[in-house]
Amino acid sequence: MSLVVTPHRRRAASVLAAVLLALAAATGCARPRVSSAPAPDRTMRQFTFAWRYAPGELVAPRGGTTQGPAVTLDTEPGDAWRRLQDPTLRPLEHDRRAILAMAGTYRVSFDFLEVVGFRPGFVPDRPYQSWGSEYVYVRRDQPRFISLQHILVMFVRVEDGSVQGPFVTKHWRQDWRYQDRDLLTYRGHDTWAKERRSAAQAKGTWTQAVFQVDDSPRYEAFGRWEHFGNVSTWRSSTTWRPLPRREFSVRGDYDVLIGTNRVSITPTGWVQEEENLKVALDERGRPIVTLPVLAQEIGLNRYERLKDFDDSAARQYRDRTEPFWNAVRTAWNDIIASHRRFTLRVAPDRGQLFVPLFTYAERLADGTPFDRVAAVTFARKQVRAYLRADAPPAAPRR
């Protein structure tokens, strides 16, 4: 449904947009419902390619419908991409430059399509398509660790044709670590557990840890960057992931996505490709015995760099709220460090446990002075509220 905004409701709409967009996590995380492109005619097949003979209404895309103003794409190769083309780069630096090339301001499009069904009588779900605009900045840049934070920046065209905004909200985060041996893996049913790899397994690889909008964990995978001529691509291991909002908000017939990611750097942005199985689990978090796999989907998330786009509101949000979100990240890190396995009371994006965190950040974004002691205390209290009481503590490392 479209977000309708009137001038006297602008403040409320800002909060509403933050809440709606926080209800999921991309790259399997939140799916923006604001478009920088015309809303598609839902009776059209668009470019859906997998179901040539399916009725039109079956393959009419679902997803965001709200429209935004036209944007200008930057068609010239970026400096970060040019730096990737240096033939004298050593492997580690080549990898680092590929990761850093993902920073920038982008028009983002999300496309997901079920392409194979594995149960008798399978009927494909409608394709998912949505759009948004994002500011991605380098939060940390260390020799073997890079953290990228995504912030949504939205301008909305309202009923009278005028444009309102920007509406800004924190989006997902991706942390990259070189030769990382310790992974936090998703086990289904809102449960995560630590997994340790050998030094030989970790050699030459990078882990990508993906976090929800409230900095709670989503999934972590390892893989290698491959560089061939002008192509730089990272391919992940097979990874379990919680359902994103685009799925759990419309269906309840499976429990986990099991799949792979591929990230590729382009001259004007980057692309993330996904290939996922939709799998039903039993109460112990194992694939059910009979017909566990419903379908296979493919996903394509395209980040196209914008030219002359006003992202100043995102930068201001970053500057005013970063100390608070750092306290939230620290609170999550404490939980992860002190538990070998833990279960959340409910998925953060389903149970709206994130709402107090976003409300606190919103006040800081509006100019409330930052009080470190109060922020740390609040962050610890809210993050601990996520944790189910019976989560076992971590065993001491020998």
C-alpha positions as CSV (number, residue, x, y, z in Angstrom):
1,M,0.0,0.0,0.0
2,S,1.2,3.5,-0.7
3,L,2.4,5.9,2.0
4,V,0.1,9.0,1.7
5,V,1.6,12.0,3.3
6,T,0.0,15.4,4.1
7,P,2.0,18.4,5.5
8,H,0.6,18.2,9.0
9,R,1.4,14.5,9.2
10,R,5.0,14.7,8.0
11,R,6.4,14.0,11.4
12,A,4.1,11.0,11.9
13,A,4.9,9.8,8.5
14,S,8.6,9.9,9.2
15,V,8.2,7.6,12.1
16,L,5.8,5.4,10.2
17,A,8.3,5.1,7.4
18,A,11.0,4.1,9.8
19,V,8.9,1.5,11.4
20,L,7.7,0.0,8.1
21,L,11.1,-0.1,6.7
22,A,12.6,-1.6,9.8
23,L,10.2,-4.5,9.7
24,A,12.7,-6.7,7.7
25,A,16.3,-7.3,7.1
26,A,18.0,-6.8,2.8
27,T,20.1,-8.4,1.1
28,G,17.4,-10.2,2.6
29,C,16.9,-7.3,4.8
30,A,14.2,-4.6,4.8
31,R,12.5,-4.0,1.5
32,P,11.8,-0.3,0.8
33,R,8.3,0.5,-0.2
34,V,9.2,3.8,-1.8
35,S,10.0,3.9,-5.5
36,S,12.2,6.1,-7.6
37,A,10.6,4.6,-10.6
38,P,7.0,4.5,-11.9
39,A,4.8,2.1,-10.0
40,P,4.3,-1.0,-12.3
41,D,0.9,-2.0,-13.6
42,R,0.1,-5.1,-11.5
43,T,-1.6,-6.8,-14.4
44,M,1.5,-6.6,-16.6
45,R,4.0,-9.5,-16.8
46,Q,6.9,-7.1,-16.8
47,F,10.1,-9.0,-17.5
48,T,9.1,-12.1,-15.4
49,F,10.8,-14.8,-17.4
50,A,10.3,-18.1,-15.6
51,W,6.6,-18.8,-16.1
52,R,5.9,-18.2,-19.8
53,Y,2.5,-20.0,-19.8
54,A,1.2,-18.9,-16.3
55,P,-1.8,-16.6,-16.2
56,G,-0.9,-13.0,-16.0
57,E,-2.4,-12.4,-12.6
58,L,-0.2,-15.2,-11.2
59,V,3.1,-13.5,-12.3
60,A,2.0,-9.9,-11.7
61,P,4.6,-8.5,-9.3
62,R,3.9,-7.6,-5.7
63,G,5.9,-5.1,-3.6
64,G,6.3,-1.4,-3.2
65,T,3.9,0.9,-5.0
66,T,4.6,4.4,-3.5
67,Q,6.3,6.7,-6.0
68,G,9.2,9.1,-5.7
69,P,10.6,11.8,-7.9
70,A,12.8,11.0,-10.9
71,V,16.5,10.5,-10.2
72,T,19.6,10.8,-12.3
73,L,21.9,7.8,-12.6
74,D,25.7,8.3,-12.8
75,T,26.8,6.6,-16.0
76,E,30.5,7.3,-15.7
77,P,32.8,4.6,-14.0
78,G,33.5,5.6,-10.4
79,D,36.8,6.2,-8.9
80,A,36.5,3.1,-6.6
81,W,35.9,0.9,-9.6
82,R,38.9,2.5,-11.4
83,R,41.1,1.7,-8.4
84,L,40.1,-2.0,-8.8
85,Q,41.7,-2.1,-12.2
86,D,45.3,-1.7,-11.0
87,P,47.1,-4.9,-12.3
88,T,49.7,-4.6,-9.6
89,L,47.3,-5.0,-6.7
90,R,48.2,-7.8,-4.2
91,P,45.3,-10.2,-3.4
92,L,44.3,-8.8,0.0
93,E,44.3,-5.2,-1.2
94,H,42.3,-6.2,-4.3
95,D,39.7,-7.7,-2.1
96,R,39.6,-4.7,0.2
97,R,39.1,-2.3,-2.7
98,A,36.2,-4.4,-4.0
99,I,34.4,-4.2,-0.6
100,L,35.1,-0.5,-0.3
101,A,33.7,0.1,-3.8
102,M,30.2,-0.7,-2.4
103,A,30.1,2.6,-0.6
104,G,28.1,5.4,-2.2
105,T,24.6,6.7,-2.9
106,Y,22.4,4.4,-5.0
107,R,19.0,3.7,-6.5
108,V,18.4,0.2,-5.3
109,S,16.0,-2.3,-6.9
110,F,15.0,-5.7,-5.4
111,D,13.7,-8.5,-7.6
112,F,12.8,-12.0,-6.3
113,L,11.2,-14.8,-8.3
114,E,10.4,-18.5,-7.6
115,V,11.8,-20.5,-10.5
116,V,11.5,-24.1,-9.4
117,G,8.8,-25.9,-7.4
118,F,9.5,-29.2,-5.5
119,R,6.2,-30.2,-4.2
120,P,3.2,-31.8,-6.0
121,G,0.7,-29.2,-7.2
122,F,3.2,-26.3,-6.7
123,V,1.9,-22.9,-7.7
124,P,4.6,-20.2,-7.8
125,D,4.3,-17.2,-5.6
126,R,4.0,-13.8,-7.3
127,P,7.3,-12.2,-8.1
128,Y,8.5,-9.5,-5.6
129,Q,9.7,-6.1,-6.9
130,S,10.5,-3.0,-5.0
131,W,12.8,0.1,-5.1
132,G,14.4,2.7,-2.9
133,S,17.4,5.0,-2.5
134,E,20.2,4.3,-0.1
135,Y,23.3,5.9,1.3
136,V,26.0,3.4,2.1
137,Y,29.0,4.6,4.0
138,V,32.2,3.0,5.4
139,R,31.7,2.8,9.2
140,R,35.1,1.1,9.8
141,D,38.1,0.5,7.5
142,Q,40.8,-1.6,9.0
143,P,43.4,-3.8,7.3
144,R,41.3,-7.0,7.8
145,F,37.9,-5.6,8.7
146,I,35.5,-3.3,6.9
147,S,32.0,-2.4,8.0
148,L,29.4,-0.8,5.7
149,Q,26.2,0.8,7.0
150,H,23.2,1.3,4.8
151,I,20.8,4.3,5.4
152,L,17.5,4.7,3.5
153,V,16.8,8.2,2.1
154,M,13.3,8.6,0.7
155,F,11.5,11.4,-1.1
156,V,7.8,10.7,-1.5
157,R,5.4,12.0,-4.2
158,V,2.1,12.6,-2.4
159,E,-1.5,12.8,-3.7
160,D,-1.4,16.4,-4.9
161,G,1.8,15.7,-6.9
162,S,4.2,17.5,-4.6
163,V,7.3,15.8,-3.2
164,Q,7.9,15.5,0.5
165,G,11.0,14.3,2.4
166,P,13.6,13.4,2.9
167,F,12.5,10.6,5.2
168,V,15.6,8.8,6.6
169,T,16.0,5.6,8.5
170,K,18.8,3.2,9.4
171,H,18.8,0.1,7.2
172,W,21.0,-3.0,7.3
173,R,24.7,-3.4,8.0
174,Q,27.4,-5.7,6.5
175,D,30.7,-6.5,8.2
176,W,33.5,-8.0,6.3
177,R,36.4,-9.8,8.0
178,Y,39.4,-11.5,6.5
179,Q,40.3,-15.0,7.4
180,D,37.7,-15.1,10.1
181,R,37.5,-18.4,11.9
182,D,34.4,-17.6,14.1
183,L,31.0,-17.4,12.5
184,L,27.6,-16.8,14.0
185,T,25.2,-19.1,12.1
186,Y,21.5,-19.1,12.0
187,R,19.8,-22.4,13.1
188,G,16.2,-21.7,12.5
189,H,13.3,-20.6,14.9
190,D,15.1,-17.4,15.9
191,T,18.2,-19.3,17.1
192,W,21.8,-18.5,16.4
193,A,24.9,-20.5,17.3
194,K,28.7,-20.1,17.1
195,E,30.7,-22.1,14.6
196,R,34.5,-22.3,14.4
197,R,36.4,-23.1,11.3
198,S,40.0,-24.3,11.0
199,A,42.8,-21.9,10.0
200,A,43.0,-23.9,6.7
201,Q,39.3,-23.4,6.0
202,A,39.5,-19.7,6.7
203,K,42.7,-19.0,4.7
204,G,42.1,-16.5,1.9
205,T,38.4,-16.1,2.7
206,W,36.2,-13.2,3.8
207,T,33.2,-13.5,6.0
208,Q,30.2,-11.3,5.4
209,A,28.1,-10.8,8.5
210,V,24.7,-9.2,7.8
211,F,22.8,-7.5,10.6
212,Q,19.2,-6.3,10.8
213,V,18.2,-2.6,11.0
214,D,18.4,-2.8,14.9
215,D,21.9,-4.4,14.6
216,S,20.6,-7.8,15.7
217,P,22.3,-10.7,13.8
218,R,20.8,-12.0,10.6
219,Y,23.2,-14.4,9.0
220,E,26.9,-14.8,8.3
221,A,28.7,-16.6,5.4
222,F,32.2,-17.0,4.2
223,G,33.5,-17.0,0.6
224,R,36.3,-15.8,-1.6
225,W,36.7,-12.8,-3.8
226,E,37.6,-13.7,-7.4
227,H,39.2,-11.2,-9.7
228,F,39.3,-11.8,-13.4
229,G,40.2,-8.9,-15.7
230,N,37.6,-6.2,-14.9
231,V,35.3,-8.6,-12.9
232,S,35.4,-8.7,-9.1
233,T,33.0,-11.2,-7.5
234,W,32.5,-12.7,-4.1
235,R,30.7,-16.0,-3.8
236,S,29.4,-17.2,-0.5
237,S,29.1,-20.5,1.2
238,T,25.6,-22.1,1.6
239,T,24.0,-20.2,4.5
240,W,20.8,-20.4,6.5
241,R,18.8,-17.1,6.8
242,P,15.7,-16.0,8.6
243,L,12.7,-15.1,6.5
244,P,12.6,-11.5,5.4
245,R,9.5,-9.4,5.7
246,R,8.7,-9.8,2.0
247,E,8.0,-13.4,2.8
248,F,6.8,-13.8,6.4
249,S,4.3,-10.9,6.0
250,V,2.4,-12.9,3.3
251,R,3.0,-16.6,4.0
252,G,3.8,-19.1,6.8
253,D,4.4,-22.4,5.0
254,Y,8.2,-22.5,5.5
255,D,10.8,-21.5,8.0
256,V,14.2,-20.8,6.6
257,L,16.0,-19.7,3.4
258,I,19.0,-21.9,2.6
259,G,21.1,-20.4,-0.2
260,T,24.1,-18.5,-1.5
261,N,25.0,-14.9,-2.4
262,R,27.1,-13.5,-5.1
263,V,28.3,-9.9,-4.9
264,S,29.7,-8.3,-8.1
265,I,31.2,-4.8,-8.5
266,T,30.2,-2.9,-11.6
267,P,31.6,0.4,-13.1
268,T,28.6,2.3,-11.7
269,G,27.7,0.3,-8.6
270,W,27.3,-3.3,-7.6
271,V,24.9,-6.3,-7.7
272,Q,23.9,-8.9,-5.2
273,E,22.5,-12.2,-6.6
274,E,20.8,-14.7,-4.4
275,E,19.8,-18.3,-5.0
276,N,17.7,-19.7,-2.1
277,L,15.7,-22.8,-1.2
278,K,12.6,-22.3,0.9
279,V,12.7,-25.0,3.5
280,A,10.2,-26.1,6.3
281,L,11.7,-27.1,9.7
282,D,10.5,-29.3,12.5
283,E,10.3,-28.1,16.1
284,R,14.0,-28.9,16.6
285,G,15.2,-26.8,13.7
286,R,15.8,-29.7,11.3
287,P,14.3,-29.9,7.8
288,I,11.1,-31.9,8.1
289,V,11.3,-35.5,6.9
290,T,8.7,-35.4,4.1
291,L,9.0,-32.8,1.3
292,P,11.0,-30.2,3.2
293,V,11.8,-28.0,0.2
294,L,9.0,-25.9,-1.2
295,A,10.7,-24.0,-4.0
296,Q,13.8,-22.3,-5.2
297,E,13.9,-18.6,-5.8
298,I,16.4,-16.3,-7.4
299,G,17.0,-12.7,-6.3
300,L,18.7,-9.8,-7.9
301,N,19.4,-6.6,-5.8
302,R,20.9,-3.9,-8.0
303,Y,22.7,-0.8,-6.7
304,E,23.0,1.9,-9.3
305,R,25.0,5.0,-8.3
306,L,23.1,8.3,-8.3
307,K,24.3,11.6,-9.5
308,D,23.4,15.0,-7.9
309,F,21.2,13.2,-5.3
310,D,20.7,15.1,-2.0
311,D,21.9,12.6,0.7
312,S,22.7,15.3,3.3
313,A,19.9,14.2,5.6
314,A,21.4,10.7,5.7
315,R,24.8,12.1,6.6
316,Q,23.2,14.2,9.3
317,Y,21.4,11.1,10.7
318,R,24.7,9.2,10.7
319,D,26.5,11.9,12.6
320,R,23.8,12.4,15.2
321,T,22.9,8.8,15.9
322,E,26.1,6.9,15.4
323,P,27.2,7.1,19.1
324,F,23.8,5.6,20.1
325,W,24.0,2.8,17.5
326,N,27.5,2.1,18.6
327,A,26.1,1.5,22.1
328,V,23.5,-0.9,20.6
329,R,26.2,-2.8,18.7
330,T,28.2,-3.1,21.8
331,A,25.2,-4.5,23.7
332,W,24.7,-7.1,20.9
333,N,28.4,-8.0,20.9
334,D,28.2,-8.6,24.7
335,I,25.3,-11.1,24.2
336,I,27.1,-12.8,21.3
337,A,30.4,-13.1,23.3
338,S,28.6,-14.5,26.4
339,H,26.5,-17.2,24.7
340,R,27.6,-20.1,22.5
341,R,24.0,-20.4,21.4
342,F,21.0,-18.1,22.0
343,T,17.3,-17.8,21.0
344,L,15.4,-14.5,20.7
345,R,12.0,-14.2,22.2
346,V,10.7,-13.5,18.7
347,A,12.3,-12.3,15.5
348,P,13.0,-8.5,16.1
349,D,11.2,-7.4,12.9
350,R,8.1,-9.5,13.8
351,G,7.8,-8.6,17.5
352,Q,8.6,-4.9,17.1
353,L,11.3,-5.1,19.7
354,F,13.2,-2.6,17.6
355,V,10.7,0.2,18.0
356,P,12.1,1.7,21.2
357,L,15.6,1.8,19.7
358,F,14.3,3.6,16.6
359,T,12.3,6.0,18.7
360,Y,15.4,6.8,20.7
361,A,17.5,7.3,17.6
362,E,14.8,9.5,16.1
363,R,15.0,11.9,19.0
364,L,18.8,12.2,18.5
365,A,18.3,12.8,14.8
366,D,16.0,15.6,15.7
367,G,18.6,17.3,17.7
368,T,18.3,15.9,21.3
369,P,21.8,16.0,22.9
370,F,23.5,12.7,23.2
371,D,24.0,11.4,26.8
372,R,26.4,8.5,26.7
373,V,25.6,7.0,30.1
374,A,21.8,7.1,29.4
375,A,22.3,5.7,25.9
376,V,24.4,2.8,27.0
377,T,22.0,1.9,29.8
378,F,19.0,2.1,27.5
379,A,20.7,0.1,24.8
380,R,21.7,-2.7,27.2
381,K,18.2,-2.9,28.6
382,Q,16.4,-3.0,25.2
383,V,18.8,-5.5,23.6
384,R,18.6,-7.9,26.6
385,A,14.8,-7.8,26.3
386,Y,15.3,-9.6,23.0
387,L,16.9,-12.6,24.6
388,R,15.0,-15.7,25.7
389,A,15.7,-16.4,29.3
390,D,16.9,-20.0,28.8
391,A,19.8,-19.2,26.4
392,P,22.8,-21.1,27.6
393,P,26.0,-19.1,28.4
394,A,29.2,-19.6,26.5
395,A,31.5,-22.3,27.7
396,P,35.0,-21.0,28.6
397,R,37.5,-21.4,25.8
398,R,40.4,-23.8,26.5
